[in-house]
Amino acid sequence: MLNKFPSSITPLLDARVEGHSLPAGLYTRDDVFQADMDVFFSKHWIYVGLECDVPEAGDAVVIDIGNTSLIVLRDDDEQIRVVRNICRHRGARLLDAGATVVSKLVCPYHQWTYELSGDLSYAPHMGKDFDKSCRNLKAVNFQSIGGLIYVCLSDNPPSDIATLKKVMEERLAPYDVRNAKVAHEVDVIEKGNWKLTIENNRECYHCSANHPELCVSFVDLDFGFDPESLSPEDREEAEAHFAMYNERTTIWEADGFSSAAIEHTRDVETNFRTQRLIIAGAGESQTEDATAACSKLLGRMTRRDLGDMHLWGHNSWNHFMGDHAVTSIVIPLSADTTLVRTKWLVHKDAVEGVDYDLEKLTHVWVETTNQDAGLVARSHAGILDPAYEPGTYSKFSERALDDFATWYIERMRAHGY
C-alpha cells in the first residue's frame, strides 16, 4: 500500500519529544489512523485469537480488522488455517462475523464452494475451460505460538516473530493453551484511540486509585515507583518485595519455569514483553480474593504458586495462571474507538458450576476492563482539548510507555511516514 499522507504526518512524528507522550494529532487524526492500520495492523504481526477458539474440525471464527476480514478455522485434518473472508468470484463475504460450524465454505451469493483447505471445489456455470486451481481462497501468514494465533497481512512479515515463538512456546507449554477451553468472552468498546488503550495497559501508575479488584492480586510496585516519594516504612516494604521477587524468580527458574523479564520493545519489529509476576495475597490467581477460580488446573500444571505469566504485544495483553488464563485483543475501529476483546480460558474438561464459578473467574477483569474503558475515554477527551500538550512520563512508573511511543515513531518512520 502506498503511503497517502507522509508529508502531513511526518511533522507530528518529528515533534515527539523523548520521555513525553505523543502529539495530539497522532491520537486523534483520521489520516494517522489510516497510517496506523497500514503499518501496525497490516505490516506487523498481530494477535487475533486462539487455537481453542476452533477446537474441532469445521469450527470457524471471523475476525475483522479494518476493511480486512479473516476466517480462522480448523480443517478436516485438524489443522489450523487462516484465510481471507472473500469469495474469489466477485469478492462477496463468505461468512458473517462471529463463530460458526461449517463442512464447506459456501458463498451465499453464487454458491461457489470451498473445502476447509481453502481449495475451490465447485463453481457453477463457469464453463469446462475454467481453472478452479487459480481461484482458491487466499491464505494469510500466521503463527500459532503456544496456542495464540498471530497473523501478518503483509507478504513480507517481520522475521523476528521467531524470537517471540522461541520465548513463549517454552513459557506457555505447561498451560497447554492449545487444548484449553474458552469459558467466557466479552467485547468492550472503548471511546479512545488504540494507542491510549495500549498505553493505559502498560502502566500501573493508575492502578491503586482505579482498580481495587485487581489490586488484591496485582502488585502495582512491579511496574515502578519513585523511592523518594515513599515513607521509610513503605520504602522498606518495597525493598522487601523486590528481594522476594529475586528469590522467587530464582526458585521458579531452578524448578524449570522460565520467569525473568524479557523486553523486546525498542529497535525491533515485533514488540513484546514477558515476565512471571508474583500474585499478591493468597498468591494463586487474579480473582477477588487471589485464590484459584478453577479447581482443575490448566494443561499440565500441578502448582498454584507459579504466579502470573504475563505477555503483552502491541495489540494484546495476556495473563496465564495455574487455574485459568485471561487474554485480551485490541482492534482499532476508528481514530477514537477501539474494541477490546477479552477471553477467559480454563482446562478443556473443566465444568462450570462444578470446577469453577463463572462470576469468580471473570469478576476482576470484567471490572478492570470497564474501569480502563472509562480512563481511556477520559484521556482521549482531554487530548482533543486545544490546551493539550504532550506530558512528561514518569521515569519510574511509565518507562514502558516511553518505550512504546519510541517504538511507534521508529516503526512509522521505517515504513516511510
N, C-alpha and C positions, 0 to 999 in steps of 0.2 A: 504493500500500500504506500502511495506517495504521501509525504507529509504535506498537509494542506496549509498549516499555519505556523511554520517555523519562525518567520520574521516577526510575528506578533507575540509568540510565546518566549522566544529567546531572551528578551529583556527581563521577563519575570524570573527566568532561571538565573540570569546574571545578578539580579537584585537580591537573591537569597544570601544571607549572612550566616556563616558557620556559627553553630551554637544557638540559632534562632529558628522560630517557626517559619513557615513558608509565606511569601507574599500572598495577599488575599486572592488575587486572580487565579493562582494555582489551585485554590479550593473551589472557586465559585464560577469560573468562566466555562461556557459551553464548548469553546474550541479546545480548551485544556482537557475537558472531559473526553472529547473525541480522541485527543492525542493519548491520553491515559489508556483508553480502550485499545488503541492501536499498539502501544508499547507494552503495557503491563498485563493486558488480558488477551493479547494475540501473539506476541513475540516471546513471552516468558512462560515458564511452567506455572500453571495454576492448579490448585486443589479443587476438585469438583464433586467428589463423593467417595463411596466405599465399595469394595467388592461385596460386602454383605448387604448392600442395597439391592443387589440382584443375586440372591442366594441359589436359585435353581435355573436350569435351562429354560429359556423362554421369558425369564424376567427381564424387564427393560424399564429404564427411567430416563426421562428427558430433562436436560439441563439447558437453560437458555442463558447466554452471556452476550449482552447487547443484541445485535441482529443475528448472532450465531446461535443455532440450535443443535445440540448434540444428543445422540442416543447412546447411553451406556447399557450394554446387555450381556447376558450370558448365553453363549451359543449352544448348539446341540452337543458339542464335545466338552461342555462345562468350562469353556474358556471365556475370559472377559474380552469384549470388543468395544471400541468406541468409534462410531460413525456419524457422519453429518446427517441431520434430520431433513434431508432434501431428496425428493424423488428425482432420478436422473432423466426423467421425461421432460417436464416443464417446470420443475422446481417446487412443486407443492410440498408442504409439510406432510411427513408420513404419520407421525404420532403427535398427539396433543401433549401439553405439559403434564408432568407428574409420572407416576408409576403405573405399569400395566403388565399384562402377561400376553405373549404372542407366540404363535407357532411359526409364523412367517410375518414379514413386514409388507403390508399391502397398502399401496397408495389409495386413499379414498377417492381420488379424482378420476383416474383412468384405469385403476386396478393393476398397474404394474406391480409385480410381486417379487420380493427379495427373500432369499434364505437368510437365516440368522448369521451366516458367514458374511453377509453383505452382497453375495452374488445375485445378479438379476436372473430369475428363473422363468418369468412369464411376462411378456409384453405384447398384448393382443393387437392384432391388425397392423403390425409394423412391417409385414412382408417377409418372404423367406430369405431375402438377402441381408436382413438386419442382423448386425453382430451384437449379440447381448453382452459379450465379454467386455465390450468397451463402455458399458453403462452400469457397472457395479457401483454400489454406494461408496462414497469417498471415506476412506479410513482416516483417523486422526491419530497423530503421535500421542502415545500415552505411556505412563509408567505406573505400575502398582508397587507401592513402597510400603511393605508391611501391611498391605490391605487398603491403604489410602491411594486413591486414584488421582494422578496428576496428568493434565493434558497440556499440550502446546499446539496452538493453531497454526504455527509457522511451519514451513517445510524445512527450516533450519533451526531446530530447537537448541537452546543452550546445552552444551555438553556437561556442564558442572552439576547437572542433576545426579550424576554418578556419585558425587560427594554426599548428597542428601541420602541417596539409596544405601550407600555403604554404612553410613552412621545409623540410620533409622531402622534398617532391616534387623540389625542386631538388637537394638534397643527395644523394638516392638515385638520381637519374636515370642517372648513369654506370654504376651497378651493374646496372641493368635487372633488379631483383629479380622483377618480374612474370614474366619469362621464364627465371628460374633453375631449378634442379632441387634437390629435397631429396635429399641424398646419404645422410643418416643422421638418425635421430630416437631420442631416449632420454627416457623418463619416470623421474623420481626422486621418491619420496615423502619429504618432509621432516617430521620429527616436531616441528613447531613452528607457531606462528601465522603467517599470511601476512605480517603486518606485520614480523615478525622476519626473514622471508626477504628482504623488500624492504630493510629497514634494513641487513642484512648485505651486500647487494649495493651499497649506496650509500656505502660507505666502504672504503678500502683500508688503514686503520689496522692491520688484522689480516693484511694480505697477506704481508709479508716472513716472518712466523713460521709461516704456514699454507699458502701457495701457491707452493712452489718452482718448479713447472712454469710457472705463469702469470707469475711474476716475471722469467722470462727475457726476455719481450717486453713486459711491462706495467710501467710506472713508477709505483710507489706514491706517490712525491712529488707526482704530478699531482693528488692529491686532498687535499693539505695536509700541513703538518708544522710543528712548533714550532721556529723558528730558534734559540732559546736552548738547545734540548736537543742541538743538533748541535755536533760538534767544529769548529774553524775550517776544517779541511780539507773536512769534509762540507758545511759551510755554503757554502764556495766552490764545491763541486761542484754543490750545489743551485742557487745563483745562476747558474752557467754553464748549467745545464739549462734554466732558465726564460728566460734570454736567448736560447738556441737555440729555445725554443718560440715566442717572439715573432717571431723571424726566420723560422722555418719557416712559421708561420701567415701571415705577410705574403706570403711567396713563394707558398704554396698559393692564397691568395685572389687574388693577382695573376695566377695561372695559370687562374683561373676556377673554383676549387674552394672553395666556402664552408666555412669551418673554425672560426670564432670560437665561443666558448661562448655558447649561448642557454639561459637558465634561466627556465622558466615554471613555478615551483614554489611560489609563495605568492600569495595573493589572486587565485587563478584557479580555474576548474573543472577544466580538463584539464591534468593535471600532466605535464610532460616536461622533460628536459634533453638537449641535444645538443652535441657538440664533436668536432672532428677531433683525435684523440690521437696523439702520437708513439709509434711502436713502437720499443722498445729493441733493443739488439744488432744483428742483421743488418737490422732495420728493415722487414721485409716483411710479416710475418703472425704471428698468435698461435699459434705452434707451438713445439715443444720446443727448436728452435734458431733461432726467429724468421725462418726463411726460408719462402718460399711453399710451401704444401702442394699446390697445383694449378697445373700449368704453363699451363693455359688460363684466362686471367683472366676475371673476371665481366663480363658485359654489354659495354659499350664501353670498358672500362678498358684502357689501354695501358701503365700505370705500376704499379710495385710499391712506390713510395716515398711513397704518399699516406696512410700511417698507418692509423688505425682510426677510422672514422666511427661514433661512439658515440651511442646513443639509449636513454634509459630512460623508462618511464612508470610509473604506479602499479601495474601488474601485468606488467611486462616489462623486459627489457634486451636490447640488440642491439649487435653489433659487425660493421661492414661493412669488409672489407679488399679489396685488389686481387684476390686469388685466391679468397677464399671469405668467407662470412658465417656468423655464429653468432647465433641468435635464440632467446630464452627467454620462455616464457609462464608466469605464475604463476596458479594456480587454487586457491582455498581449498576444502578438503574438509570441515573441521570446525575448531573453535576451536584444536585442537592438531595439525592435519595439513594439509599443503599439497602440491599437485602442482606440480613444476617440469618443464615440457616443453621440451626443447632440440632445435633442428634445425640441421643444418649444410647450407649451400647452396653449390652450385658452378655453373659455367656449364652451361646446359642440354645442351650437346653433350659435356661432359667425360665421360670413360670411366674408371671405377675400374680401377686396375691399369695404366692407360696414362697418363692425365693426372694422376692423384692416387692416393696411398696412403691408404686409409681410416684406418689407425692413426695416421699422422702428422696427418691432417686433424682427427681428433676427440680426440686424446690429452689436450691441455691442458685443454679444457673438460669432458671426462669426469672427469678428476681433480679439477679445481677445483670442479665441482658436487657431487661426492661429499664433498669436504672441507667445503664450505659446509653440506651437509646435516648433517654432524656438529656443526658450530658452532651451527647453528640449534637442533638438538635440545638441545645443552648449555645454550644460552641460555634456551630455554623451560623446561627442568627447573629452572633457577635461579630463574626468575620465579615458579614455583609455590611456592617455598620461602617460608614466612611471614616470613623475615628479609629478603626482597627489599624494597628501596625504590628509587624512580627515581634513576638515576645521572646525573652531570653529563657532558654531551657535551664532547669536545674541541673548542674553538673553532677549532682548526687543521685537525683531521682528520675531524671529524664534523659540520660545518656542514650538510651535505646531510641528515643525519638529523634535525637540529633543524627544517630546512625541511619535511621530510616529516611529522614529528609535528605541527607547527603547522598545515600544510595539512589533515591528518587531522582535527584538532579543528575547524578552520574549516568543513570540509565537513559534519561531523556536526551542528554547530550549524545550518548553513544548511538542513538537512533536518529540523529540529525535535527533535533529541536534546539 
